[in-house]
């Protein structure tokens, strides 16, 4: 039962983060086009795509590790960590060597997952504060 509950909750969280990542990608694309900075768009989208694939690789590894015994799960997570960071480094090296891709824009795009997760965390905290507003009293 615990694994089934984990799976349902995990899937809903993954879908929500993927939806937010897609919205973020649309936002940075439209913002770049509106501001007229089309030269950095390819770099931003390269970094954003890398961030999206990083998230998908991480989700796959977590799902796989949840089904393994603890010793194998730790080894699996370490292997996944190396593969994900190797993927990120290869995308940055690729952005340096391909003409037309701005390296710094790719670096900024690579932080898309971190930005989305931070905004999700802020939303959770703010909704918790709003829900509990007025429920606690501080005695002075």
Short mmCIF file of the C-alpha atoms (twelve columns), coordinates in Angstrom:
data_MODEL
# 
_entry.id   MODEL 
# 
loop_
_atom_site.group_PDB 
_atom_site.id 
_atom_site.type_symbol 
_atom_site.label_atom_id 
_atom_site.label_alt_id 
_atom_site.label_comp_id 
_atom_site.label_asym_id 
_atom_site.label_seq_id 
_atom_site.Cartn_x 
_atom_site.Cartn_y 
_atom_site.Cartn_z 
_atom_site.pdbx_PDB_model_num 
ATOM 1   C CA . UNK A 1   0.000  0.000  0.000   1 
ATOM 2   C CA . UNK A 2   2.811  2.395  0.821   1 
ATOM 3   C CA . UNK A 3   4.430  1.915  -2.595  1 
ATOM 4   C CA . UNK A 4   1.103  2.474  -4.353  1 
ATOM 5   C CA . UNK A 5   0.464  5.630  -2.347  1 
ATOM 6   C CA . UNK A 6   3.999  6.829  -3.129  1 
ATOM 7   C CA . UNK A 7   3.471  6.103  -6.812  1 
ATOM 8   C CA . UNK A 8   0.215  8.053  -7.071  1 
ATOM 9   C CA . UNK A 9   1.561  11.044 -5.154  1 
ATOM 10  C CA . UNK A 10  4.869  10.920 -7.041  1 
ATOM 11  C CA . UNK A 11  3.155  10.859 -10.433 1 
ATOM 12  C CA . UNK A 12  1.002  13.872 -9.608  1 
ATOM 13  C CA . UNK A 13  4.031  15.852 -8.442  1 
ATOM 14  C CA . UNK A 14  6.011  14.922 -11.567 1 
ATOM 15  C CA . UNK A 15  3.136  15.996 -13.798 1 
ATOM 16  C CA . UNK A 16  2.800  19.292 -11.959 1 
ATOM 17  C CA . UNK A 17  6.519  20.076 -12.250 1 
ATOM 18  C CA . UNK A 18  6.508  19.096 -15.948 1 
ATOM 19  C CA . UNK A 19  3.543  21.393 -16.570 1 
ATOM 20  C CA . UNK A 20  5.330  24.222 -14.767 1 
ATOM 21  C CA . UNK A 21  8.518  23.561 -16.747 1 
ATOM 22  C CA . UNK A 22  6.542  23.753 -19.994 1 
ATOM 23  C CA . UNK A 23  4.916  27.001 -18.848 1 
ATOM 24  C CA . UNK A 24  8.348  28.385 -17.931 1 
ATOM 25  C CA . UNK A 25  9.687  27.431 -21.373 1 
ATOM 26  C CA . UNK A 26  6.786  29.221 -23.030 1 
ATOM 27  C CA . UNK A 27  7.340  32.248 -20.785 1 
ATOM 28  C CA . UNK A 28  11.054 32.558 -21.580 1 
ATOM 29  C CA . UNK A 29  10.388 32.055 -25.291 1 
ATOM 30  C CA . UNK A 30  7.692  34.735 -25.462 1 
ATOM 31  C CA . UNK A 31  9.693  37.103 -23.229 1 
ATOM 32  C CA . UNK A 32  12.765 36.729 -25.408 1 
ATOM 33  C CA . UNK A 33  10.800 37.325 -28.595 1 
ATOM 34  C CA . UNK A 34  8.948  40.349 -27.171 1 
ATOM 35  C CA . UNK A 35  12.162 41.919 -25.877 1 
ATOM 36  C CA . UNK A 36  13.829 41.475 -29.258 1 
ATOM 37  C CA . UNK A 37  16.713 39.397 -27.891 1 
ATOM 38  C CA . UNK A 38  16.276 36.626 -30.441 1 
ATOM 39  C CA . UNK A 39  20.031 35.930 -30.443 1 
ATOM 40  C CA . UNK A 40  19.886 34.329 -27.010 1 
ATOM 41  C CA . UNK A 41  16.724 32.323 -27.655 1 
ATOM 42  C CA . UNK A 42  18.541 29.263 -28.971 1 
ATOM 43  C CA . UNK A 43  20.832 29.222 -25.918 1 
ATOM 44  C CA . UNK A 44  17.918 29.594 -23.506 1 
ATOM 45  C CA . UNK A 45  15.988 26.820 -25.208 1 
ATOM 46  C CA . UNK A 46  19.060 24.583 -25.236 1 
ATOM 47  C CA . UNK A 47  19.479 25.067 -21.492 1 
ATOM 48  C CA . UNK A 48  15.739 24.690 -20.865 1 
ATOM 49  C CA . UNK A 49  15.657 21.445 -22.863 1 
ATOM 50  C CA . UNK A 50  18.662 20.181 -20.925 1 
ATOM 51  C CA . UNK A 51  16.908 21.036 -17.677 1 
ATOM 52  C CA . UNK A 52  13.786 19.200 -18.833 1 
ATOM 53  C CA . UNK A 53  15.771 16.071 -19.755 1 
ATOM 54  C CA . UNK A 54  17.671 16.311 -16.458 1 
ATOM 55  C CA . UNK A 55  14.364 16.282 -14.595 1 
ATOM 56  C CA . UNK A 56  13.074 13.312 -16.592 1 
ATOM 57  C CA . UNK A 57  16.298 11.372 -15.974 1 
ATOM 58  C CA . UNK A 58  16.073 12.156 -12.275 1 
ATOM 59  C CA . UNK A 59  12.431 11.037 -12.118 1 
ATOM 60  C CA . UNK A 60  13.250 7.779  -13.871 1 
ATOM 61  C CA . UNK A 61  16.085 7.094  -11.439 1 
ATOM 62  C CA . UNK A 62  13.928 7.850  -8.387  1 
ATOM 63  C CA . UNK A 63  11.152 5.569  -9.628  1 
ATOM 64  C CA . UNK A 64  13.664 2.793  -10.327 1 
ATOM 65  C CA . UNK A 65  15.386 3.218  -6.948  1 
ATOM 66  C CA . UNK A 66  12.081 3.092  -5.060  1 
ATOM 67  C CA . UNK A 67  11.581 -0.454 -6.312  1 
ATOM 68  C CA . UNK A 68  15.073 -1.688 -5.372  1 
ATOM 69  C CA . UNK A 69  16.405 -2.878 -1.993  1 
ATOM 70  C CA . UNK A 70  18.200 -0.122 -0.084  1 
ATOM 71  C CA . UNK A 71  21.777 -1.188 -0.952  1 
ATOM 72  C CA . UNK A 72  21.052 -1.392 -4.650  1 
ATOM 73  C CA . UNK A 73  19.022 1.822  -4.515  1 
ATOM 74  C CA . UNK A 74  22.003 3.775  -3.180  1 
ATOM 75  C CA . UNK A 75  24.242 2.415  -5.949  1 
ATOM 76  C CA . UNK A 76  21.574 3.200  -8.518  1 
ATOM 77  C CA . UNK A 77  21.246 6.791  -7.268  1 
ATOM 78  C CA . UNK A 78  25.004 7.309  -7.415  1 
ATOM 79  C CA . UNK A 79  25.133 5.991  -10.965 1 
ATOM 80  C CA . UNK A 80  22.230 8.226  -11.937 1 
ATOM 81  C CA . UNK A 81  23.900 11.230 -10.371 1 
ATOM 82  C CA . UNK A 82  27.013 10.698 -12.485 1 
ATOM 83  C CA . UNK A 83  24.992 10.193 -15.658 1 
ATOM 84  C CA . UNK A 84  22.850 13.299 -15.094 1 
ATOM 85  C CA . UNK A 85  25.821 15.553 -14.410 1 
ATOM 86  C CA . UNK A 86  27.665 14.077 -17.366 1 
ATOM 87  C CA . UNK A 87  24.651 14.939 -19.512 1 
ATOM 88  C CA . UNK A 88  24.600 18.527 -18.217 1 
ATOM 89  C CA . UNK A 89  28.312 19.000 -18.834 1 
ATOM 90  C CA . UNK A 90  28.023 17.578 -22.346 1 
ATOM 91  C CA . UNK A 91  25.198 20.015 -23.148 1 
ATOM 92  C CA . UNK A 92  27.298 22.947 -21.933 1 
ATOM 93  C CA . UNK A 93  30.298 21.777 -23.956 1 
ATOM 94  C CA . UNK A 94  28.015 21.414 -26.956 1 
ATOM 95  C CA . UNK A 95  26.743 24.955 -26.485 1 
ATOM 96  C CA . UNK A 96  30.323 26.258 -26.514 1 
ATOM 97  C CA . UNK A 97  31.222 24.496 -29.750 1 
ATOM 98  C CA . UNK A 98  28.039 25.053 -31.765 1 
ATOM 99  C CA . UNK A 99  27.800 28.466 -33.428 1 
ATOM 100 C CA . UNK A 100 24.608 30.384 -32.761 1 
ATOM 101 C CA . UNK A 101 24.139 29.092 -29.215 1 
ATOM 102 C CA . UNK A 102 24.957 31.636 -26.537 1 
ATOM 103 C CA . UNK A 103 26.789 29.817 -23.729 1 
ATOM 104 C CA . UNK A 104 25.583 32.091 -20.913 1 
ATOM 105 C CA . UNK A 105 21.992 31.879 -22.121 1 
ATOM 106 C CA . UNK A 106 22.337 28.073 -22.052 1 
ATOM 107 C CA . UNK A 107 23.621 28.291 -18.472 1 
ATOM 108 C CA . UNK A 108 20.633 30.450 -17.487 1 
ATOM 109 C CA . UNK A 109 18.276 28.019 -19.244 1 
ATOM 110 C CA . UNK A 110 19.895 25.141 -17.400 1 
ATOM 111 C CA . UNK A 111 18.635 26.638 -14.132 1 
ATOM 112 C CA . UNK A 112 15.014 26.388 -15.334 1 
ATOM 113 C CA . UNK A 113 14.302 23.364 -13.155 1 
ATOM 114 C CA . UNK A 114 15.722 25.117 -10.110 1 
ATOM 115 C CA . UNK A 115 13.617 28.214 -10.804 1 
ATOM 116 C CA . UNK A 116 10.447 26.140 -11.189 1 
ATOM 117 C CA . UNK A 117 11.139 24.147 -8.015  1 
ATOM 118 C CA . UNK A 118 11.852 27.354 -6.090  1 
ATOM 119 C CA . UNK A 119 8.594  28.916 -7.286  1 
ATOM 120 C CA . UNK A 120 6.721  25.727 -6.317  1 
ATOM 121 C CA . UNK A 121 8.260  25.888 -2.835  1 
ATOM 122 C CA . UNK A 122 7.286  29.556 -2.477  1 
ATOM 123 C CA . UNK A 123 3.744  28.666 -3.522  1 
ATOM 124 C CA . UNK A 124 3.552  25.891 -0.921  1 
ATOM 125 C CA . UNK A 125 4.815  28.174 1.851   1 
ATOM 126 C CA . UNK A 126 2.514  31.053 0.908   1 
ATOM 127 C CA . UNK A 127 -0.539 28.780 0.676   1 
ATOM 128 C CA . UNK A 128 0.359  27.336 4.089   1 
ATOM 129 C CA . UNK A 129 0.671  30.813 5.552   1 
ATOM 130 C CA . UNK A 130 -2.650 31.899 4.084   1 
ATOM 131 C CA . UNK A 131 -4.357 28.740 5.366   1 
ATOM 132 C CA . UNK A 132 -2.990 29.236 8.878   1 
ATOM 133 C CA . UNK A 133 -3.446 33.014 8.976   1 
ATOM 134 C CA . UNK A 134 -5.233 33.926 12.171  1 
ATOM 135 C CA . UNK A 135 -5.160 30.400 13.615  1 
ATOM 136 C CA . UNK A 136 -2.120 30.889 15.811  1 
ATOM 137 C CA . UNK A 137 -1.860 33.413 18.589  1 
ATOM 138 C CA . UNK A 138 1.416  34.610 19.971  1 
ATOM 139 C CA . UNK A 139 1.284  35.472 23.655  1 
ATOM 140 C CA . UNK A 140 3.508  38.356 24.600  1 
# 
